[in-house]
Amino acid sequence: MNQVTLAFLFTLIAGLSTGIGSCIAFFAKKTNTKFLSVSLGFSAGVMIYVSMIELFGEAEASLSAAYG
């Protein structure tokens, strides 16, 4: 499979899952605040993890270039 096709597929899946999740939340009859708080905490943790992984890659490359 082509790299561009794979990237497009992953982006499409991420976008669709966001839309499907928002539809589920919109049509839910009852709001469960405990579930909502756990879900938001989990998603914040995932975003922090992804950001740190991206930063670690760039930091390693910069440090290797600067200090050998």
mmCIF file of the N, C-alpha and C atoms, coordinates in Angstrom:
data_MODEL
# 
_entry.id   MODEL 
# 
loop_
_atom_site.group_PDB 
_atom_site.id 
_atom_site.type_symbol 
_atom_site.label_atom_id 
_atom_site.label_alt_id 
_atom_site.label_comp_id 
_atom_site.label_asym_id 
_atom_site.label_entity_id 
_atom_site.label_seq_id 
_atom_site.pdbx_PDB_ins_code 
_atom_site.Cartn_x 
_atom_site.Cartn_y 
_atom_site.Cartn_z 
_atom_site.occupancy 
_atom_site.B_iso_or_equiv 
_atom_site.pdbx_formal_charge 
_atom_site.auth_seq_id 
_atom_site.auth_comp_id 
_atom_site.auth_asym_id 
_atom_site.auth_atom_id 
_atom_site.pdbx_PDB_model_num 
ATOM 1   N N  . MET A 1 1  ? 0.849   -1.178 0.000  1.00 0.00 ? 1  MET A N  1 
ATOM 2   C CA . MET A 1 1  ? 0.000   0.000  0.000  1.00 0.00 ? 1  MET A CA 1 
ATOM 3   C C  . MET A 1 1  ? 0.897   1.244  0.000  1.00 0.00 ? 1  MET A C  1 
ATOM 4   N N  . ASN A 1 2  ? 0.540   2.185  -0.777 1.00 0.00 ? 2  ASN A N  1 
ATOM 5   C CA . ASN A 1 2  ? 1.246   3.451  -0.930 1.00 0.00 ? 2  ASN A CA 1 
ATOM 6   C C  . ASN A 1 2  ? 1.214   4.244  0.387  1.00 0.00 ? 2  ASN A C  1 
ATOM 7   N N  . GLN A 1 3  ? 2.287   4.991  0.688  1.00 0.00 ? 3  GLN A N  1 
ATOM 8   C CA . GLN A 1 3  ? 2.362   5.776  1.928  1.00 0.00 ? 3  GLN A CA 1 
ATOM 9   C C  . GLN A 1 3  ? 1.283   6.862  1.984  1.00 0.00 ? 3  GLN A C  1 
ATOM 10  N N  . VAL A 1 4  ? 1.017   7.486  0.861  1.00 0.00 ? 4  VAL A N  1 
ATOM 11  C CA . VAL A 1 4  ? -0.005  8.541  0.821  1.00 0.00 ? 4  VAL A CA 1 
ATOM 12  C C  . VAL A 1 4  ? -1.387  7.947  1.064  1.00 0.00 ? 4  VAL A C  1 
ATOM 13  N N  . THR A 1 5  ? -1.649  6.797  0.484  1.00 0.00 ? 5  THR A N  1 
ATOM 14  C CA . THR A 1 5  ? -2.936  6.134  0.685  1.00 0.00 ? 5  THR A CA 1 
ATOM 15  C C  . THR A 1 5  ? -3.112  5.721  2.139  1.00 0.00 ? 5  THR A C  1 
ATOM 16  N N  . LEU A 1 6  ? -2.058  5.217  2.745  1.00 0.00 ? 6  LEU A N  1 
ATOM 17  C CA . LEU A 1 6  ? -2.117  4.809  4.149  1.00 0.00 ? 6  LEU A CA 1 
ATOM 18  C C  . LEU A 1 6  ? -2.372  6.015  5.056  1.00 0.00 ? 6  LEU A C  1 
ATOM 19  N N  . ALA A 1 7  ? -1.675  7.116  4.801  1.00 0.00 ? 7  ALA A N  1 
ATOM 20  C CA . ALA A 1 7  ? -1.886  8.329  5.592  1.00 0.00 ? 7  ALA A CA 1 
ATOM 21  C C  . ALA A 1 7  ? -3.313  8.847  5.420  1.00 0.00 ? 7  ALA A C  1 
ATOM 22  N N  . PHE A 1 8  ? -3.814  8.821  4.193  1.00 0.00 ? 8  PHE A N  1 
ATOM 23  C CA . PHE A 1 8  ? -5.187  9.262  3.945  1.00 0.00 ? 8  PHE A CA 1 
ATOM 24  C C  . PHE A 1 8  ? -6.188  8.366  4.666  1.00 0.00 ? 8  PHE A C  1 
ATOM 25  N N  . LEU A 1 9  ? -5.939  7.069  4.669  1.00 0.00 ? 9  LEU A N  1 
ATOM 26  C CA . LEU A 1 9  ? -6.830  6.125  5.338  1.00 0.00 ? 9  LEU A CA 1 
ATOM 27  C C  . LEU A 1 9  ? -6.869  6.374  6.842  1.00 0.00 ? 9  LEU A C  1 
ATOM 28  N N  . PHE A 1 10 ? -5.703  6.579  7.450  1.00 0.00 ? 10 PHE A N  1 
ATOM 29  C CA . PHE A 1 10 ? -5.662  6.861  8.887  1.00 0.00 ? 10 PHE A CA 1 
ATOM 30  C C  . PHE A 1 10 ? -6.364  8.176  9.220  1.00 0.00 ? 10 PHE A C  1 
ATOM 31  N N  . THR A 1 11 ? -6.180  9.179  8.390  1.00 0.00 ? 11 THR A N  1 
ATOM 32  C CA . THR A 1 11 ? -6.844  10.464 8.607  1.00 0.00 ? 11 THR A CA 1 
ATOM 33  C C  . THR A 1 11 ? -8.355  10.325 8.465  1.00 0.00 ? 11 THR A C  1 
ATOM 34  N N  . LEU A 1 12 ? -8.779  9.557  7.496  1.00 0.00 ? 12 LEU A N  1 
ATOM 35  C CA . LEU A 1 12 ? -10.209 9.325  7.292  1.00 0.00 ? 12 LEU A CA 1 
ATOM 36  C C  . LEU A 1 12 ? -10.824 8.601  8.488  1.00 0.00 ? 12 LEU A C  1 
ATOM 37  N N  . ILE A 1 13 ? -10.141 7.599  8.998  1.00 0.00 ? 13 ILE A N  1 
ATOM 38  C CA . ILE A 1 13 ? -10.643 6.857  10.162 1.00 0.00 ? 13 ILE A CA 1 
ATOM 39  C C  . ILE A 1 13 ? -10.739 7.773  11.375 1.00 0.00 ? 13 ILE A C  1 
ATOM 40  N N  . ALA A 1 14 ? -9.721  8.602  11.590 1.00 0.00 ? 14 ALA A N  1 
ATOM 41  C CA . ALA A 1 14 ? -9.746  9.526  12.730 1.00 0.00 ? 14 ALA A CA 1 
ATOM 42  C C  . ALA A 1 14 ? -10.887 10.525 12.603 1.00 0.00 ? 14 ALA A C  1 
ATOM 43  N N  . GLY A 1 15 ? -11.080 11.052 11.419 1.00 0.00 ? 15 GLY A N  1 
ATOM 44  C CA . GLY A 1 15 ? -12.169 12.006 11.213 1.00 0.00 ? 15 GLY A CA 1 
ATOM 45  C C  . GLY A 1 15 ? -13.538 11.383 11.387 1.00 0.00 ? 15 GLY A C  1 
ATOM 46  N N  . LEU A 1 16 ? -13.717 10.194 10.865 1.00 0.00 ? 16 LEU A N  1 
ATOM 47  C CA . LEU A 1 16 ? -15.010 9.520  11.006 1.00 0.00 ? 16 LEU A CA 1 
ATOM 48  C C  . LEU A 1 16 ? -15.292 9.142  12.455 1.00 0.00 ? 16 LEU A C  1 
ATOM 49  N N  . SER A 1 17 ? -14.266 8.717  13.188 1.00 0.00 ? 17 SER A N  1 
ATOM 50  C CA . SER A 1 17 ? -14.496 8.353  14.587 1.00 0.00 ? 17 SER A CA 1 
ATOM 51  C C  . SER A 1 17 ? -14.891 9.574  15.405 1.00 0.00 ? 17 SER A C  1 
ATOM 52  N N  . THR A 1 18 ? -14.350 10.729 15.076 1.00 0.00 ? 18 THR A N  1 
ATOM 53  C CA . THR A 1 18 ? -14.756 11.956 15.759 1.00 0.00 ? 18 THR A CA 1 
ATOM 54  C C  . THR A 1 18 ? -16.223 12.271 15.480 1.00 0.00 ? 18 THR A C  1 
ATOM 55  N N  . GLY A 1 19 ? -16.624 12.154 14.237 1.00 0.00 ? 19 GLY A N  1 
ATOM 56  C CA . GLY A 1 19 ? -18.019 12.414 13.882 1.00 0.00 ? 19 GLY A CA 1 
ATOM 57  C C  . GLY A 1 19 ? -18.981 11.424 14.502 1.00 0.00 ? 19 GLY A C  1 
ATOM 58  N N  . ILE A 1 20 ? -18.620 10.160 14.490 1.00 0.00 ? 20 ILE A N  1 
ATOM 59  C CA . ILE A 1 20 ? -19.479 9.128  15.085 1.00 0.00 ? 20 ILE A CA 1 
ATOM 60  C C  . ILE A 1 20 ? -19.596 9.336  16.589 1.00 0.00 ? 20 ILE A C  1 
ATOM 61  N N  . GLY A 1 21 ? -18.482 9.651  17.236 1.00 0.00 ? 21 GLY A N  1 
ATOM 62  C CA . GLY A 1 21 ? -18.514 9.906  18.678 1.00 0.00 ? 21 GLY A CA 1 
ATOM 63  C C  . GLY A 1 21 ? -19.366 11.103 19.035 1.00 0.00 ? 21 GLY A C  1 
ATOM 64  N N  . SER A 1 22 ? -19.303 12.138 18.220 1.00 0.00 ? 22 SER A N  1 
ATOM 65  C CA . SER A 1 22 ? -20.125 13.314 18.506 1.00 0.00 ? 22 SER A CA 1 
ATOM 66  C C  . SER A 1 22 ? -21.609 13.020 18.304 1.00 0.00 ? 22 SER A C  1 
ATOM 67  N N  . CYS A 1 23 ? -21.943 12.185 17.329 1.00 0.00 ? 23 CYS A N  1 
ATOM 68  C CA . CYS A 1 23 ? -23.348 11.798 17.135 1.00 0.00 ? 23 CYS A CA 1 
ATOM 69  C C  . CYS A 1 23 ? -23.863 10.987 18.320 1.00 0.00 ? 23 CYS A C  1 
ATOM 70  N N  . ILE A 1 24 ? -23.034 10.094 18.825 1.00 0.00 ? 24 ILE A N  1 
ATOM 71  C CA . ILE A 1 24 ? -23.433 9.305  19.997 1.00 0.00 ? 24 ILE A CA 1 
ATOM 72  C C  . ILE A 1 24 ? -23.688 10.224 21.182 1.00 0.00 ? 24 ILE A C  1 
ATOM 73  N N  . ALA A 1 25 ? -22.794 11.187 21.403 1.00 0.00 ? 25 ALA A N  1 
ATOM 74  C CA . ALA A 1 25 ? -22.967 12.113 22.527 1.00 0.00 ? 25 ALA A CA 1 
ATOM 75  C C  . ALA A 1 25 ? -24.187 13.009 22.325 1.00 0.00 ? 25 ALA A C  1 
ATOM 76  N N  . PHE A 1 26 ? -24.444 13.411 21.098 1.00 0.00 ? 26 PHE A N  1 
ATOM 77  C CA . PHE A 1 26 ? -25.569 14.305 20.820 1.00 0.00 ? 26 PHE A CA 1 
ATOM 78  C C  . PHE A 1 26 ? -26.910 13.619 21.048 1.00 0.00 ? 26 PHE A C  1 
ATOM 79  N N  . PHE A 1 27 ? -27.003 12.355 20.672 1.00 0.00 ? 27 PHE A N  1 
ATOM 80  C CA . PHE A 1 27 ? -28.274 11.652 20.776 1.00 0.00 ? 27 PHE A CA 1 
ATOM 81  C C  . PHE A 1 27 ? -28.450 10.885 22.091 1.00 0.00 ? 27 PHE A C  1 
ATOM 82  N N  . ALA A 1 28 ? -27.497 10.982 22.992 1.00 0.00 ? 28 ALA A N  1 
ATOM 83  C CA . ALA A 1 28 ? -27.610 10.295 24.281 1.00 0.00 ? 28 ALA A CA 1 
ATOM 84  C C  . ALA A 1 28 ? -28.723 10.941 25.108 1.00 0.00 ? 28 ALA A C  1 
ATOM 85  N N  . LYS A 1 29 ? -29.498 10.112 25.764 1.00 0.00 ? 29 LYS A N  1 
ATOM 86  C CA . LYS A 1 29 ? -30.624 10.602 26.553 1.00 0.00 ? 29 LYS A CA 1 
ATOM 87  C C  . LYS A 1 29 ? -30.169 11.196 27.887 1.00 0.00 ? 29 LYS A C  1 
ATOM 88  N N  . LYS A 1 30 ? -29.149 10.596 28.484 1.00 0.00 ? 30 LYS A N  1 
ATOM 89  C CA . LYS A 1 30 ? -28.732 10.974 29.821 1.00 0.00 ? 30 LYS A CA 1 
ATOM 90  C C  . LYS A 1 30 ? -27.228 11.237 29.822 1.00 0.00 ? 30 LYS A C  1 
ATOM 91  N N  . THR A 1 31 ? -26.797 12.261 30.530 1.00 0.00 ? 31 THR A N  1 
ATOM 92  C CA . THR A 1 31 ? -25.375 12.584 30.615 1.00 0.00 ? 31 THR A CA 1 
ATOM 93  C C  . THR A 1 31 ? -24.792 11.958 31.876 1.00 0.00 ? 31 THR A C  1 
ATOM 94  N N  . ASN A 1 32 ? -23.763 11.145 31.697 1.00 0.00 ? 32 ASN A N  1 
ATOM 95  C CA . ASN A 1 32 ? -23.068 10.533 32.817 1.00 0.00 ? 32 ASN A CA 1 
ATOM 96  C C  . ASN A 1 32 ? -21.786 11.331 33.050 1.00 0.00 ? 32 ASN A C  1 
ATOM 97  N N  . THR A 1 33 ? -21.761 12.141 34.106 1.00 0.00 ? 33 THR A N  1 
ATOM 98  C CA . THR A 1 33 ? -20.626 13.035 34.326 1.00 0.00 ? 33 THR A CA 1 
ATOM 99  C C  . THR A 1 33 ? -19.355 12.281 34.685 1.00 0.00 ? 33 THR A C  1 
ATOM 100 N N  . LYS A 1 34 ? -19.470 11.136 35.353 1.00 0.00 ? 34 LYS A N  1 
ATOM 101 C CA . LYS A 1 34 ? -18.269 10.355 35.677 1.00 0.00 ? 34 LYS A CA 1 
ATOM 102 C C  . LYS A 1 34 ? -17.624 9.814  34.408 1.00 0.00 ? 34 LYS A C  1 
ATOM 103 N N  . PHE A 1 35 ? -18.436 9.283  33.523 1.00 0.00 ? 35 PHE A N  1 
ATOM 104 C CA . PHE A 1 35 ? -17.904 8.775  32.258 1.00 0.00 ? 35 PHE A CA 1 
ATOM 105 C C  . PHE A 1 35 ? -17.305 9.901  31.429 1.00 0.00 ? 35 PHE A C  1 
ATOM 106 N N  . LEU A 1 36 ? -17.964 11.047 31.417 1.00 0.00 ? 36 LEU A N  1 
ATOM 107 C CA . LEU A 1 36 ? -17.469 12.191 30.666 1.00 0.00 ? 36 LEU A CA 1 
ATOM 108 C C  . LEU A 1 36 ? -16.124 12.666 31.205 1.00 0.00 ? 36 LEU A C  1 
ATOM 109 N N  . SER A 1 37 ? -15.982 12.727 32.517 1.00 0.00 ? 37 SER A N  1 
ATOM 110 C CA . SER A 1 37 ? -14.719 13.184 33.092 1.00 0.00 ? 37 SER A CA 1 
ATOM 111 C C  . SER A 1 37 ? -13.594 12.191 32.829 1.00 0.00 ? 37 SER A C  1 
ATOM 112 N N  . VAL A 1 38 ? -13.886 10.898 32.897 1.00 0.00 ? 38 VAL A N  1 
ATOM 113 C CA . VAL A 1 38 ? -12.866 9.891  32.590 1.00 0.00 ? 38 VAL A CA 1 
ATOM 114 C C  . VAL A 1 38 ? -12.484 9.951  31.116 1.00 0.00 ? 38 VAL A C  1 
ATOM 115 N N  . SER A 1 39 ? -13.452 10.115 30.256 1.00 0.00 ? 39 SER A N  1 
ATOM 116 C CA . SER A 1 39 ? -13.177 10.190 28.818 1.00 0.00 ? 39 SER A CA 1 
ATOM 117 C C  . SER A 1 39 ? -12.332 11.408 28.470 1.00 0.00 ? 39 SER A C  1 
ATOM 118 N N  . LEU A 1 40 ? -12.657 12.549 29.047 1.00 0.00 ? 40 LEU A N  1 
ATOM 119 C CA . LEU A 1 40 ? -11.877 13.755 28.780 1.00 0.00 ? 40 LEU A CA 1 
ATOM 120 C C  . LEU A 1 40 ? -10.465 13.641 29.342 1.00 0.00 ? 40 LEU A C  1 
ATOM 121 N N  . GLY A 1 41 ? -10.326 13.036 30.509 1.00 0.00 ? 41 GLY A N  1 
ATOM 122 C CA . GLY A 1 41 ? -8.995  12.818 31.071 1.00 0.00 ? 41 GLY A CA 1 
ATOM 123 C C  . GLY A 1 41 ? -8.164  11.889 30.215 1.00 0.00 ? 41 GLY A C  1 
ATOM 124 N N  . PHE A 1 42 ? -8.782  10.834 29.714 1.00 0.00 ? 42 PHE A N  1 
ATOM 125 C CA . PHE A 1 42 ? -8.071  9.896  28.842 1.00 0.00 ? 42 PHE A CA 1 
ATOM 126 C C  . PHE A 1 42 ? -7.640  10.564 27.545 1.00 0.00 ? 42 PHE A C  1 
ATOM 127 N N  . SER A 1 43 ? -8.545  11.331 26.946 1.00 0.00 ? 43 SER A N  1 
ATOM 128 C CA . SER A 1 43 ? -8.197  11.992 25.684 1.00 0.00 ? 43 SER A CA 1 
ATOM 129 C C  . SER A 1 43 ? -7.116  13.046 25.892 1.00 0.00 ? 43 SER A C  1 
ATOM 130 N N  . ALA A 1 44 ? -7.121  13.729 27.021 1.00 0.00 ? 44 ALA A N  1 
ATOM 131 C CA . ALA A 1 44 ? -6.052  14.687 27.313 1.00 0.00 ? 44 ALA A CA 1 
ATOM 132 C C  . ALA A 1 44 ? -4.719  13.966 27.475 1.00 0.00 ? 44 ALA A C  1 
ATOM 133 N N  . GLY A 1 45 ? -4.737  12.818 28.130 1.00 0.00 ? 45 GLY A N  1 
ATOM 134 C CA . GLY A 1 45 ? -3.515  12.031 28.271 1.00 0.00 ? 45 GLY A CA 1 
ATOM 135 C C  . GLY A 1 45 ? -2.977  11.552 26.940 1.00 0.00 ? 45 GLY A C  1 
ATOM 136 N N  . VAL A 1 46 ? -3.857  11.145 26.057 1.00 0.00 ? 46 VAL A N  1 
ATOM 137 C CA . VAL A 1 46 ? -3.427  10.707 24.723 1.00 0.00 ? 46 VAL A CA 1 
ATOM 138 C C  . VAL A 1 46 ? -2.803  11.868 23.960 1.00 0.00 ? 46 VAL A C  1 
ATOM 139 N N  . MET A 1 47 ? -3.406  13.043 24.033 1.00 0.00 ? 47 MET A N  1 
ATOM 140 C CA . MET A 1 47 ? -2.858  14.207 23.333 1.00 0.00 ? 47 MET A CA 1 
ATOM 141 C C  . MET A 1 47 ? -1.495  14.599 23.893 1.00 0.00 ? 47 MET A C  1 
ATOM 142 N N  . ILE A 1 48 ? -1.325  14.544 25.205 1.00 0.00 ? 48 ILE A N  1 
ATOM 143 C CA . ILE A 1 48 ? -0.026  14.847 25.811 1.00 0.00 ? 48 ILE A CA 1 
ATOM 144 C C  . ILE A 1 48 ? 1.008   13.820 25.381 1.00 0.00 ? 48 ILE A C  1 
ATOM 145 N N  . TYR A 1 49 ? 0.630   12.548 25.361 1.00 0.00 ? 49 TYR A N  1 
ATOM 146 C CA . TYR A 1 49 ? 1.550   11.490 24.934 1.00 0.00 ? 49 TYR A CA 1 
ATOM 147 C C  . TYR A 1 49 ? 2.010   11.701 23.494 1.00 0.00 ? 49 TYR A C  1 
ATOM 148 N N  . VAL A 1 50 ? 1.088   11.974 22.601 1.00 0.00 ? 50 VAL A N  1 
ATOM 149 C CA . VAL A 1 50 ? 1.441   12.175 21.194 1.00 0.00 ? 50 VAL A CA 1 
ATOM 150 C C  . VAL A 1 50 ? 2.354   13.389 21.042 1.00 0.00 ? 50 VAL A C  1 
ATOM 151 N N  . SER A 1 51 ? 2.059   14.459 21.756 1.00 0.00 ? 51 SER A N  1 
ATOM 152 C CA . SER A 1 51 ? 2.902   15.653 21.688 1.00 0.00 ? 51 SER A CA 1 
ATOM 153 C C  . SER A 1 51 ? 4.307   15.369 22.195 1.00 0.00 ? 51 SER A C  1 
ATOM 154 N N  . MET A 1 52 ? 4.411   14.635 23.289 1.00 0.00 ? 52 MET A N  1 
ATOM 155 C CA . MET A 1 52 ? 5.730   14.330 23.847 1.00 0.00 ? 52 MET A CA 1 
ATOM 156 C C  . MET A 1 52 ? 6.526   13.419 22.927 1.00 0.00 ? 52 MET A C  1 
ATOM 157 N N  . ILE A 1 53 ? 5.895   12.458 22.310 1.00 0.00 ? 53 ILE A N  1 
ATOM 158 C CA . ILE A 1 53 ? 6.595   11.570 21.381 1.00 0.00 ? 53 ILE A CA 1 
ATOM 159 C C  . ILE A 1 53 ? 7.150   12.373 20.209 1.00 0.00 ? 53 ILE A C  1 
ATOM 160 N N  . GLU A 1 54 ? 6.369   13.311 19.698 1.00 0.00 ? 54 GLU A N  1 
ATOM 161 C CA . GLU A 1 54 ? 6.845   14.161 18.604 1.00 0.00 ? 54 GLU A CA 1 
ATOM 162 C C  . GLU A 1 54 ? 8.019   15.020 19.059 1.00 0.00 ? 54 GLU A C  1 
ATOM 163 N N  . LEU A 1 55 ? 7.932   15.578 20.257 1.00 0.00 ? 55 LEU A N  1 
ATOM 164 C CA . LEU A 1 55 ? 9.016   16.416 20.764 1.00 0.00 ? 55 LEU A CA 1 
ATOM 165 C C  . LEU A 1 55 ? 10.274  15.608 21.035 1.00 0.00 ? 55 LEU A C  1 
ATOM 166 N N  . PHE A 1 56 ? 10.142  14.384 21.541 1.00 0.00 ? 56 PHE A N  1 
ATOM 167 C CA . PHE A 1 56 ? 11.316  13.562 21.836 1.00 0.00 ? 56 PHE A CA 1 
ATOM 168 C C  . PHE A 1 56 ? 12.088  13.224 20.572 1.00 0.00 ? 56 PHE A C  1 
ATOM 169 N N  . GLY A 1 57 ? 11.393  12.962 19.486 1.00 0.00 ? 57 GLY A N  1 
ATOM 170 C CA . GLY A 1 57 ? 12.063  12.666 18.224 1.00 0.00 ? 57 GLY A CA 1 
ATOM 171 C C  . GLY A 1 57 ? 12.888  13.840 17.728 1.00 0.00 ? 57 GLY A C  1 
ATOM 172 N N  . GLU A 1 58 ? 12.302  15.023 17.774 1.00 0.00 ? 58 GLU A N  1 
ATOM 173 C CA . GLU A 1 58 ? 13.023  16.220 17.337 1.00 0.00 ? 58 GLU A CA 1 
ATOM 174 C C  . GLU A 1 58 ? 14.159  16.553 18.293 1.00 0.00 ? 58 GLU A C  1 
ATOM 175 N N  . ALA A 1 59 ? 13.939  16.386 19.586 1.00 0.00 ? 59 ALA A N  1 
ATOM 176 C CA . ALA A 1 59 ? 14.981  16.686 20.568 1.00 0.00 ? 59 ALA A CA 1 
ATOM 177 C C  . ALA A 1 59 ? 16.168  15.746 20.412 1.00 0.00 ? 59 ALA A C  1 
ATOM 178 N N  . GLU A 1 60 ? 15.906  14.478 20.171 1.00 0.00 ? 60 GLU A N  1 
ATOM 179 C CA . GLU A 1 60 ? 16.994  13.524 19.976 1.00 0.00 ? 60 GLU A CA 1 
ATOM 180 C C  . GLU A 1 60 ? 17.819  13.875 18.743 1.00 0.00 ? 60 GLU A C  1 
ATOM 181 N N  . ALA A 1 61 ? 17.159  14.241 17.672 1.00 0.00 ? 61 ALA A N  1 
ATOM 182 C CA . ALA A 1 61 ? 17.874  14.625 16.450 1.00 0.00 ? 61 ALA A CA 1 
ATOM 183 C C  . ALA A 1 61 ? 18.698  15.888 16.672 1.00 0.00 ? 61 ALA A C  1 
ATOM 184 N N  . SER A 1 62 ? 18.142  16.861 17.368 1.00 0.00 ? 62 SER A N  1 
ATOM 185 C CA . SER A 1 62 ? 18.870  18.107 17.631 1.00 0.00 ? 62 SER A CA 1 
ATOM 186 C C  . SER A 1 62 ? 20.063  17.878 18.548 1.00 0.00 ? 62 SER A C  1 
ATOM 187 N N  . LEU A 1 63 ? 19.878  17.073 19.586 1.00 0.00 ? 63 LEU A N  1 
ATOM 188 C CA . LEU A 1 63 ? 20.986  16.792 20.504 1.00 0.00 ? 63 LEU A CA 1 
ATOM 189 C C  . LEU A 1 63 ? 22.075  15.975 19.833 1.00 0.00 ? 63 LEU A C  1 
ATOM 190 N N  . SER A 1 64 ? 21.692  15.041 18.994 1.00 0.00 ? 64 SER A N  1 
ATOM 191 C CA . SER A 1 64 ? 22.689  14.250 18.267 1.00 0.00 ? 64 SER A CA 1 
ATOM 192 C C  . SER A 1 64 ? 23.493  15.129 17.317 1.00 0.00 ? 64 SER A C  1 
ATOM 193 N N  . ALA A 1 65 ? 22.833  16.071 16.679 1.00 0.00 ? 65 ALA A N  1 
ATOM 194 C CA . ALA A 1 65 ? 23.536  16.978 15.765 1.00 0.00 ? 65 ALA A CA 1 
ATOM 195 C C  . ALA A 1 65 ? 24.459  17.927 16.526 1.00 0.00 ? 65 ALA A C  1 
ATOM 196 N N  . ALA A 1 66 ? 24.032  18.366 17.705 1.00 0.00 ? 66 ALA A N  1 
ATOM 197 C CA . ALA A 1 66 ? 24.824  19.336 18.461 1.00 0.00 ? 66 ALA A CA 1 
ATOM 198 C C  . ALA A 1 66 ? 25.986  18.689 19.213 1.00 0.00 ? 66 ALA A C  1 
ATOM 199 N N  . TYR A 1 67 ? 25.762  17.511 19.799 1.00 0.00 ? 67 TYR A N  1 
ATOM 200 C CA . TYR A 1 67 ? 26.772  16.904 20.665 1.00 0.00 ? 67 TYR A CA 1 
ATOM 201 C C  . TYR A 1 67 ? 27.371  15.622 20.110 1.00 0.00 ? 67 TYR A C  1 
ATOM 202 N N  . GLY A 1 68 ? 26.899  15.184 18.996 1.00 0.00 ? 68 GLY A N  1 
ATOM 203 C CA . GLY A 1 68 ? 27.478  13.999 18.368 1.00 0.00 ? 68 GLY A CA 1 
ATOM 204 C C  . GLY A 1 68 ? 26.967  12.770 18.926 1.00 0.00 ? 68 GLY A C  1 
# 
